[in-house]
Structure formats: C-alpha cells, structure tokens
Amino acid sequence: MITEKGESVWGYFYSEDYPEKESAYIRITFAGKTPYLLPKTKYLFNPTLSSVRVYDRGNGQYMIDFMGGDGAEGYNALFVFDEKGLIKRYLYRNF
C-alpha cells in the first residue's frame, strides 16, 4: 500500500481492515539529559512491542530494533542513535 503522497506503509497492506496500532514516536532518555523524540517514521503499523531490543554499540551509539506487522505485512525497524539524536534508520521486510 502507498499513501496519496507516494509514501510506503509498513505493517499494513490491505484496505479491508484498518491497522490496530501505529508507532507515533520513540522517546529517548539518557540519565541526566533532556529527553528527545526520534523523528517520526511514518506509517509503522502494528508494532510488536514484545520484540523491542536495545543494544549498546560501545562507541556512544545505541540501537533500537523491533518487528511489526504479521506474515506478508511483516517488517523490521532499526534505529541507530546517540545522545544527540538519530544517526540512521533502517526499515526492511522480514521475509
């Protein structure tokens, strides 16, 4: 499915049913620092919150990885960030 603006939709392909959930934002908080939001990734539907994993890369960078969708709609989202903000975002189909 593609939006009217030509943007990809993740975790939701069919127009018969509406998705149950959408990732609106990811809030990052480091001890003693002001929290910030990762820039919104549009249309990450039906995230599997039990799959969220956070990794310390050991170089001041961290990663958040999670899955979403189901079956043919499945995707993985990976965000690389540091204390200043988002460095890179990867979205890919997981089948």
C-alpha positions as CSV (number, residue, x, y, z in Angstrom):
1,M,0.0,0.0,0.0
2,I,1.2,3.5,-0.8
3,T,-0.3,6.7,0.6
4,E,-1.7,9.5,-1.6
5,K,1.7,11.3,-1.2
6,G,3.5,8.2,-2.5
7,E,4.9,7.1,0.9
8,S,5.4,3.5,1.8
9,V,3.3,1.9,4.5
10,W,4.9,-0.7,6.8
11,G,2.9,-3.5,8.5
12,Y,-0.4,-2.9,6.7
13,F,-1.1,-3.7,3.1
14,Y,-4.8,-4.3,2.8
15,S,-7.6,-1.7,2.8
16,E,-10.3,-4.0,4.1
17,D,-9.3,-3.6,7.8
18,Y,-7.6,-0.7,9.5
19,P,-4.4,-1.3,11.4
20,E,-4.8,-1.7,15.2
21,K,-1.7,0.3,16.2
22,E,0.8,2.8,14.8
23,S,4.2,3.8,16.3
24,A,3.6,7.5,16.9
25,Y,7.1,8.3,18.3
26,I,10.1,6.8,20.1
27,R,11.2,8.8,23.2
28,I,14.9,8.6,24.1
29,T,16.0,9.4,27.7
30,F,19.6,9.4,28.9
31,A,20.2,9.8,32.7
32,G,20.7,13.5,33.5
33,K,19.8,14.6,29.9
34,T,16.8,16.2,28.4
35,P,14.6,13.5,26.6
36,Y,14.1,13.8,22.9
37,L,11.9,12.1,20.3
38,L,13.3,10.3,17.3
39,P,11.9,11.8,14.2
40,K,8.6,10.1,13.3
41,T,8.8,7.3,10.9
42,K,5.5,7.5,9.1
43,Y,3.2,4.5,8.9
44,L,4.9,1.9,11.1
45,F,1.7,-0.1,11.8
46,N,1.1,-2.9,14.3
47,P,4.5,-2.9,16.0
48,T,5.3,-5.9,18.2
49,L,6.3,-4.2,21.4
50,S,7.4,-7.5,23.0
51,S,10.1,-7.7,20.2
52,V,11.8,-4.4,21.1
53,R,15.5,-4.8,21.8
54,V,18.0,-2.1,22.7
55,Y,21.7,-2.5,22.1
56,D,24.8,-0.6,23.2
57,R,27.3,-0.4,20.3
58,G,30.1,0.5,22.7
59,N,31.0,3.7,20.8
60,G,28.5,6.1,22.2
61,Q,25.8,4.8,19.8
62,Y,22.8,2.7,20.6
63,M,20.3,0.7,18.5
64,I,16.6,0.0,18.9
65,D,15.3,-2.9,16.9
66,F,11.7,-4.2,16.7
67,M,9.4,-6.1,14.4
68,G,5.9,-5.2,13.3
69,G,3.1,-6.4,11.0
70,D,2.3,-10.0,10.5
71,G,3.0,-12.5,7.8
72,A,3.4,-10.8,4.4
73,E,3.0,-7.5,6.1
74,G,6.0,-8.1,8.5
75,Y,8.8,-5.6,8.8
76,N,11.8,-4.9,11.0
77,A,12.7,-1.4,12.1
78,L,16.2,-0.5,13.3
79,F,17.1,2.9,14.7
80,V,20.8,3.9,15.4
81,F,21.1,7.0,17.7
82,D,23.3,8.7,20.2
83,E,22.8,11.3,22.9
84,K,22.3,14.0,20.3
85,G,19.7,12.3,18.1
86,L,19.0,9.9,15.2
87,I,22.0,8.7,13.2
88,K,20.4,6.2,10.8
89,R,17.1,4.4,10.3
90,Y,16.6,1.1,8.5
91,L,13.3,-0.4,7.5
92,Y,13.1,-3.7,5.7
93,R,10.7,-6.5,5.0
94,N,11.4,-9.6,7.2
95,F,10.5,-12.4,4.9
